[in-house]
């Protein structure tokens, strides 16, 4: 008999194997267009321009363009709108957040020797929020064929090298739900069950304890499982995703100028990741008209918390060909992350028969899974840039960047799970090009700005994540030692979001629109 004795044991931790996937890798491989208001207003096309604190994230030689010391801070309002379409049913959700997304400064040391070819040395420190993870997505609709039972069956029936999870792992009468869930995470994998991970056994246990899956033969410990969700289709489903957190980048920069014609720079970057995702999946059906108890409705809650840090470096150069023409070239290395995951889960199911509903079954281990650290290597990027300066009245700038997402890797690469995920990323991801165009026109102390950004999908199948198109504009006013810049940017991207990564992989088509307003205060010394 299944036991429903729950201990209040929140905070207990275990070490197990978490199934990192391509979605986790892409979260830290892609950067949003953030930075100062001038940078955002001009579409981020600063690779050959420099002279802006956020330009250092494109080309570190840009700090040598500064004529004077400068310090700046940027406040931004992020608004994200998600329109979902799940089997023809449309829904929407949005998130609005206000953050400090940039702060930094540069100091310029000019060579007092007029005969020296090396005219200046600049040193800068700049922090930017390269990714704002605050977002809400809600999807709902009637699935004509598939139920979430396939998720639990996929773990129960293939948890041990393709064989069913032994029943001793999903029903131990001598353990409470909490202790059983913790035991599975602590004890697996082992030499006895080399293909069975703690994560797989835990999912199978949740499905079994929640009466979603049952063994076909209760006398056989290695029996396969079947579903207790009634057949018939037309499953009403809802999926809520709430995320928050950030990916920060702190850059230490140095650059120099040779004859004021060639500018060379380097960045050493420290990265910080802090991400929380809460998901809640709901399903109900009215298919059971028999006397057999079957699942009528359920709710499955999951939380993922990921944190860690990383390192990367950048090198770049800007060449002043003429007083009007500048060319830039920059390389950004791979980012090497060390990450940690923590997860919690809860399942509530309700069964019914032709008489009526039974009381709810609550499977709440109240355990925090603390997984061993793992490493992630995100791809590097090359950026080539062109800028034309119209004297003191304006400028036009273009950046072209390329990034091979197929080089994304989890490490250690000889780990059996990571090897499989890395092969998937190599096969499904591809090189992505990005074009950024920016323009500025000055009317005395007032500057008018506009920008455009296009980024290709990192997936070979662009249905998974589509191309991004973005537009921006803004203005700035020079008060002398103080400058104020304001920018508005808009971008949109389509994606197809699977609710789960195994077994039940149906998902919604999401149209996401990003709106951002940024205000920057700059102070020259």
C-alpha positions in Angstrom: 0.0 0.0 0.0 1.2 3.5 -0.8 2.1 5.6 2.1 1.2 9.3 2.6 3.2 10.2 5.7 4.8 13.6 5.1 7.7 15.0 7.1 8.3 18.7 7.3 11.9 18.4 6.1 12.4 21.5 3.9 16.0 22.3 3.3 17.3 18.8 3.2 19.8 18.4 0.3 21.0 15.6 -2.0 23.5 15.1 -4.7 22.2 13.6 -7.9 22.4 13.9 -11.6 20.2 16.6 -13.1 19.2 16.4 -16.8 20.7 19.6 -18.2 19.5 20.2 -21.7 19.8 22.5 -24.7 17.5 25.0 -23.2 19.7 25.5 -20.2 22.7 26.0 -22.4 21.1 28.5 -24.6 19.9 30.6 -21.6 23.5 31.6 -20.9 24.8 31.6 -24.5 22.6 34.4 -25.8 22.9 38.0 -24.8 20.3 40.7 -25.0 21.1 44.2 -26.3 21.6 46.0 -23.1 23.8 49.0 -22.0 23.7 52.8 -22.0 20.8 54.6 -23.6 23.0 55.9 -26.4 24.2 52.4 -27.1 20.6 51.0 -27.2 19.2 53.8 -29.2 21.8 53.2 -32.0 21.1 49.4 -32.1 24.4 48.5 -30.4 26.4 49.4 -33.5 29.5 50.6 -31.7 32.3 48.2 -32.8 34.1 50.9 -34.8 33.0 53.9 -32.9 34.0 53.4 -29.2 33.7 56.4 -26.9 30.7 54.8 -25.0 30.9 52.7 -21.9 28.8 49.9 -23.4 30.9 49.9 -26.6 33.5 48.1 -24.6 31.3 45.0 -24.6 31.6 45.0 -28.4 35.1 46.1 -28.9 37.5 46.8 -25.9 39.5 49.2 -28.0 36.6 51.6 -27.7 37.8 53.0 -24.3 40.9 54.6 -26.1 38.5 56.8 -28.1 37.5 58.7 -24.9 39.0 62.1 -24.6 38.3 62.6 -20.9 37.4 60.6 -17.8 33.8 59.6 -17.7 31.4 57.9 -15.4 27.9 56.8 -16.1 24.9 54.9 -14.8 21.8 53.5 -16.6 18.3 52.7 -15.3 16.0 50.6 -17.5 12.4 49.6 -17.6 11.9 46.2 -19.2 8.5 45.1 -20.5 8.0 41.7 -22.0 4.8 40.6 -23.6 4.1 36.9 -24.6 1.3 35.8 -26.8 0.8 32.1 -26.7 -1.0 29.8 -29.1 -1.6 26.2 -27.9 -3.7 24.0 -30.2 -5.6 27.1 -31.4 -6.3 28.6 -28.0 -4.7 32.0 -27.6 -3.6 33.5 -24.3 -1.3 36.3 -23.2 0.9 37.3 -20.2 3.5 40.0 -19.5 6.1 41.1 -17.1 7.4 44.6 -16.2 10.6 45.2 -14.2 12.8 48.2 -13.4 16.5 47.7 -12.8 19.9 49.3 -12.7 21.4 47.7 -15.8 24.7 49.5 -16.3 27.3 51.3 -14.2 30.9 52.1 -15.0 33.7 54.5 -15.6 36.8 55.1 -17.7 40.0 57.0 -16.8 42.2 58.4 -19.6 45.9 59.0 -19.0 47.5 61.1 -21.8 51.2 60.8 -22.5 52.8 64.1 -21.6 55.6 63.5 -24.2 54.4 65.1 -27.4 56.9 63.1 -29.5 55.6 59.7 -28.3 53.6 57.7 -30.8 51.5 56.1 -28.0 49.2 59.0 -27.2 47.1 57.7 -24.3 46.3 54.8 -22.0 42.7 54.2 -20.9 41.5 52.0 -18.0 37.8 51.2 -17.5 35.5 49.2 -15.3 32.0 48.6 -16.5 29.1 46.4 -15.2 26.1 45.4 -17.4 23.1 43.3 -17.0 23.6 41.2 -20.2 20.4 39.3 -19.6 17.3 40.1 -17.7 15.4 36.9 -17.0 12.2 38.5 -15.5 9.4 37.0 -17.6 5.9 35.4 -17.4 4.4 33.0 -19.9 0.9 31.5 -19.7 -0.4 28.9 -22.2 -3.7 27.1 -22.2 -5.7 24.9 -24.6 -7.2 21.4 -25.3 -4.6 18.8 -26.4 -6.5 16.4 -28.7 -4.2 13.4 -28.1 -1.4 13.7 -25.5 -1.4 13.8 -21.7 1.3 14.5 -19.2 1.2 10.8 -18.3 3.8 10.3 -21.1 6.3 12.3 -19.1 6.1 10.0 -16.1 5.9 6.9 -18.3 9.1 7.9 -20.2 11.0 7.9 -16.9 9.3 4.8 -15.4 9.8 2.6 -18.4 13.2 3.7 -19.6 15.0 4.7 -16.4 17.4 1.8 -16.4 19.1 1.6 -19.8 15.7 1.1 -21.5 14.3 -1.1 -18.8 11.5 -0.2 -16.4 12.5 1.4 -13.0 12.4 -1.4 -10.4 9.4 -1.1 -8.1 11.6 -1.0 -5.1 12.7 2.5 -6.2 9.1 3.9 -6.4 7.4 2.1 -3.5 9.3 1.5 -0.3 6.7 0.8 2.5 9.4 1.5 5.2 10.0 5.1 4.0 8.0 8.3 3.9 7.6 10.2 0.7 10.3 12.6 1.8 12.8 10.0 2.8 12.2 7.9 -0.3 12.6 10.9 -2.6 15.8 11.8 -0.8 17.1 8.2 -0.8 16.6 7.9 -4.6 18.7 11.0 -5.2 21.5 10.0 -2.8 21.8 6.4 -3.9 21.8 6.5 -7.7 23.4 5.8 -10.0 25.3 2.8 -8.8 27.1 -0.2 -10.3 24.0 -2.2 -9.8 21.8 0.1 -12.0 24.3 2.1 -14.2 21.7 3.6 -16.4 19.3 4.8 -13.7 19.9 8.3 -12.4 18.4 9.7 -9.2 16.5 12.2 -11.3 14.9 9.5 -13.4 13.9 7.4 -10.4 12.5 10.4 -8.6 10.2 11.3 -11.6 9.0 7.6 -11.8 8.4 7.6 -8.0 6.3 10.8 -8.3 4.2 9.3 -11.0 3.6 6.1 -9.1 2.9 7.7 -5.8 0.4 10.1 -7.5 -1.4 7.2 -9.1 -0.5 8.4 -12.6 1.4 5.2 -13.5 1.0 1.6 -12.2 3.0 -1.6 -12.8 1.5 -4.1 -15.2 2.4 -6.9 -12.8 2.7 -6.0 -9.1 4.4 -9.4 -8.4 7.3 -8.6 -10.8 9.7 -6.0 -9.4 10.9 -5.2 -12.9 7.4 -4.9 -14.5 6.7 -2.2 -17.0 4.2 0.6 -16.2 1.0 1.7 -17.8 -1.0 4.9 -17.4 -4.0 5.6 -15.2 -4.9 8.7 -17.1 -8.0 7.7 -19.1 -7.7 7.5 -22.9 -9.9 9.6 -25.2 -7.9 12.7 -25.8 -9.2 16.3 -25.4 -7.1 17.0 -22.3 -7.5 20.6 -21.1 -4.0 21.8 -20.1 -2.5 25.0 -18.7 1.2 25.8 -18.3 2.5 28.7 -16.3 6.2 29.8 -16.4 7.5 32.5 -14.1 11.2 33.3 -14.3 13.4 36.0 -12.6 17.0 36.7 -12.3 19.9 38.1 -14.3 23.2 37.4 -16.1 25.7 40.1 -15.1 29.0 40.9 -16.7 31.8 42.9 -15.0 34.5 44.0 -17.4 38.0 45.2 -16.6 39.3 47.1 -19.6 42.6 48.6 -20.8 43.3 50.2 -24.2 45.9 52.3 -25.8 46.1 54.7 -28.8 49.0 54.6 -31.4 49.3 57.9 -33.3 45.6 58.4 -32.7 45.2 56.2 -35.7 45.2 52.7 -34.2 43.4 51.8 -31.0 43.9 48.5 -29.3 42.2 47.1 -26.2 41.5 44.1 -24.0 38.8 43.1 -21.6 38.9 40.5 -18.8 35.3 39.7 -17.9 33.7 38.2 -14.9 30.2 36.7 -15.4 27.5 36.2 -12.7 24.4 34.0 -13.2 21.3 33.9 -11.0 18.2 32.4 -12.4 14.9 31.0 -10.9 12.2 29.3 -12.9 8.9 28.3 -11.4 6.5 26.2 -13.6 3.0 24.9 -12.9 1.3 22.5 -15.2 -2.4 21.7 -14.9 -4.5 19.1 -16.7 -8.0 17.8 -16.5 -10.3 15.5 -18.4 -13.8 14.1 -18.3 -13.0 10.8 -20.0 -13.5 8.3 -17.2 -17.1 6.9 -17.0 -16.1 3.5 -15.6 -16.0 2.2 -12.0 -12.2 2.1 -12.1 -10.4 4.9 -10.3 -8.5 7.0 -12.9 -6.9 10.5 -13.0 -9.4 13.3 -13.4 -7.1 16.2 -12.9 -3.6 17.1 -11.7 -1.1 19.9 -11.0 2.6 19.4 -11.3 4.9 22.2 -9.9 8.6 22.5 -10.5 11.2 25.0 -9.4 14.7 25.4 -10.8 17.3 27.7 -9.2 20.6 28.0 -11.0 23.6 30.2 -9.9 27.3 30.4 -10.6 30.0 32.4 -12.3 32.2 32.5 -15.4 35.1 34.1 -17.2 35.8 35.3 -20.7 38.1 37.8 -22.4 37.9 40.1 -25.4 40.5 41.7 -27.7 39.9 44.3 -30.3 41.2 47.0 -32.5 39.8 50.1 -34.2 41.6 51.7 -37.2 41.0 55.4 -38.2 41.5 55.1 -41.9 40.6 58.7 -42.6 39.0 61.4 -40.5 35.7 60.1 -41.6 36.2 56.3 -41.9 36.8 53.8 -39.1 37.1 50.1 -39.1 36.9 47.7 -36.2 37.5 44.1 -35.5 37.0 42.3 -32.2 37.0 38.8 -30.8 35.1 37.6 -27.7 36.3 34.3 -26.3 34.2 31.4 -25.0 32.6 32.0 -21.6 33.5 29.3 -19.2 30.8 28.9 -16.5 30.7 26.9 -13.3 27.1 26.4 -12.4 25.0 24.9 -9.6 21.3 23.7 -9.8 18.7 23.3 -7.1 15.3 21.9 -7.7 12.0 21.2 -5.9 8.9 19.4 -7.1 5.3 18.8 -6.0 2.5 16.8 -7.5 -1.2 16.9 -6.7 -3.6 14.5 -8.4 -7.4 13.8 -8.1 -9.0 10.5 -9.2 -12.6 9.9 -10.1 -14.9 7.1 -11.2 -18.5 6.9 -12.4 -19.7 7.7 -8.9 -17.6 10.8 -8.4 -14.3 12.2 -7.3 -11.9 10.9 -4.6 -10.0 13.2 -2.4 -6.7 14.8 -3.6 -3.4 12.9 -3.4 -0.6 15.2 -2.5 3.0 14.0 -3.3 5.2 16.7 -1.8 8.7 15.5 -0.9 9.6 18.9 0.6 13.2 18.2 -0.5 15.6 20.6 -2.2 17.8 18.7 -4.7 21.2 20.2 -4.6 23.1 18.9 -7.6 26.9 18.7 -8.1 28.5 21.6 -10.0 28.9 21.4 -13.7 30.7 23.4 -16.4 29.2 25.1 -19.4 31.3 26.6 -22.3 29.3 29.1 -24.4 30.6 30.0 -27.9 32.9 32.9 -28.8 32.0 35.7 -31.2 33.7 37.7 -34.0 32.6 41.2 -34.8 33.6 43.3 -37.8 32.6 47.0 -37.9 32.4 50.1 -40.1 31.7 53.7 -39.2 31.5 56.9 -41.2 31.8 60.2 -39.3 30.1 63.3 -40.9 32.3 65.8 -39.2 30.6 67.1 -36.0 27.0 66.7 -37.3 26.5 63.0 -37.3 27.6 59.4 -38.0 26.5 56.1 -39.5 27.8 52.8 -38.0 27.4 49.1 -39.0 28.4 46.0 -37.1 28.4 42.4 -38.3 28.9 39.6 -35.8 29.0 35.8 -36.1 28.7 33.2 -33.3 28.7 29.4 -33.7 26.2 28.0 -31.2 27.1 24.5 -32.2 30.3 24.9 -30.2 28.3 25.1 -26.9 29.4 22.4 -24.6 28.6 21.0 -21.1 31.6 19.6 -19.3 33.1 17.2 -18.5 32.6 16.1 -22.1 33.3 12.4 -21.3 30.3 12.3 -19.0 27.7 10.0 -20.6 24.8 12.4 -20.2 26.8 15.5 -21.3 28.1 13.6 -24.3 24.6 13.0 -25.4 23.4 16.6 -24.8 26.5 18.0 -26.6 25.8 15.8 -29.6 22.3 17.2 -29.7 23.5 20.8 -29.5 26.1 20.1 -32.2 23.4 18.7 -34.5 20.6 21.2 -33.8 22.5 24.5 -33.3 24.2 26.5 -36.0 26.2 29.7 -36.7 24.1 32.8 -36.1 24.9 36.1 -37.8 23.9 39.5 -36.3 23.7 42.9 -38.1 23.4 46.1 -36.1 23.0 49.5 -37.7 23.1 52.9 -35.9 22.9 56.5 -36.8 23.2 59.8 -34.9 22.5 63.4 -36.0 23.5 66.4 -33.9 21.6 69.7 -33.7 23.9 71.9 -31.5 23.7 70.3 -28.0 20.9 67.9 -29.0 21.5 64.4 -30.5 18.9 62.4 -32.3 19.5 58.6 -32.7 18.1 55.5 -34.4 19.1 51.9 -34.7 18.2 48.5 -36.2 19.2 45.0 -35.1 18.7 41.7 -36.8 19.9 38.4 -35.3 19.5 35.0 -36.9 18.1 32.0 -35.1 20.8 29.9 -33.3 18.8 26.7 -34.3 19.0 25.0 -37.7 15.2 24.6 -37.3 14.2 28.2 -36.9 10.7 27.1 -35.7 12.3 26.3 -32.3 13.6 29.9 -31.9 13.0 32.3 -34.7 15.0 35.3 -36.0 15.0 38.5 -33.9 14.2 41.9 -35.4 14.6 45.1 -33.3 14.2 48.8 -33.7 15.3 51.6 -31.5 15.5 55.4 -31.2 16.4 58.0 -28.7 17.9 61.4 -28.0 20.6 63.0 -25.8 21.4 66.4 -24.5 24.8 67.7 -23.6 24.9 70.0 -20.6 28.6 70.2 -20.6 30.1 68.2 -17.9 26.9 66.2 -17.6 25.0 64.4 -20.4 21.5 62.8 -20.3 20.5 60.2 -22.8 17.1 58.5 -23.3 16.3 55.5 -25.5 13.4 53.3 -26.5 14.0 49.9 -28.1 11.6 47.3 -29.4 12.3 43.7 -30.6 10.2 40.6 -31.4 10.9 36.9 -31.7 8.8 33.8 -32.2 9.6 30.5 -30.5 8.1 27.1 -29.9 8.2 26.2 -26.2 8.0 22.5 -25.1 6.5 22.2 -21.6 8.8 19.2 -20.7 11.9 17.9 -22.3 11.1 14.2 -22.3 8.1 12.0 -22.9 5.5 14.8 -23.1 7.1 17.4 -25.4 4.0 19.2 -26.7 4.3 23.0 -26.4 3.0 26.3 -27.4 3.9 28.8 -30.1 5.1 31.9 -28.4 5.3 35.4 -29.9 7.5 37.6 -27.6 7.7 41.3 -27.8 10.4 43.2 -25.9 10.0 46.9 -25.0 12.7 48.8 -23.1 13.1 52.4 -22.0 16.6 53.4 -20.7 17.9 56.6 -19.1 21.6 57.3 -18.7 23.4 59.9 -16.7 27.0 60.6 -17.7 29.5 62.7 -15.9 32.8 63.9 -17.4 35.8 64.9 -15.2 
